[in-house]
Amino acid sequence: MPILDRQRRPVRCLSRRGLLAGLTAGTAVLAAGRTARAACALTARQIEGPFFPTVIEDHDWDLTYVSCSAGRAEGEVIEVTGQVRDARCRPVSGCVVEVWQANVHGRYDHPRDEPRGRPLDPNFQGYGRVTTGDDGAYRFVTIIPGSYPAMDDWIRPPHIHFKARAASHPALTTQMYFAGHRLNGKDLLLAPLSAEHRASLEVAFDTARTDGVRTGTFNLTLR
Ligand SMILES: [Fe+2]
């Protein structure tokens, strides 16, 4: 895979897939939101980090395709679903959920992320945005991101950045991690957290759809 600069990337087209965003989230999440009234643990907050996209073009729920490009993103495809809810487990509708992440090589499509041998993937969208409906549910299809060096002695474990914004609640910025990854216990942002806070950010991808795509549930509990 050649290294591609921003200037050499193919022109993207408007996506129609974004129109389907949030309409196909799992029914299990919906059922949980309607029946549970017990307190839901708040999702731990994390820093936004330096790589929020500077240019947003294609932004639908499927990060594994870029409009007008025939190929699919490199890496293992996964599905991330969840529900935005409040501390009483009531679904939060009208919440804008944004995700951004590195590609399979651990590279962000961001001018401040120097290549250092990590190529861009022209078929990876890198950012997605959906709005929750009445059930508070969201869904993204993406790939497991690669780890990357944050400093000489600090390798960030694979993670996906999240931002959830609703008019009715304070915004939540955080990061989702992959449960059991060997780098989680050494990460300077994740490892120091309490067990409860860490559990709110680590997601197991141990179930699979009929097509073999592993899925994980990452609920976002707003204050
Ligand atoms: Fe990051």
Residues whose N, C-alpha, C, O or C-beta is under 5 A from the ligand:
A	BS01	LIG	G49
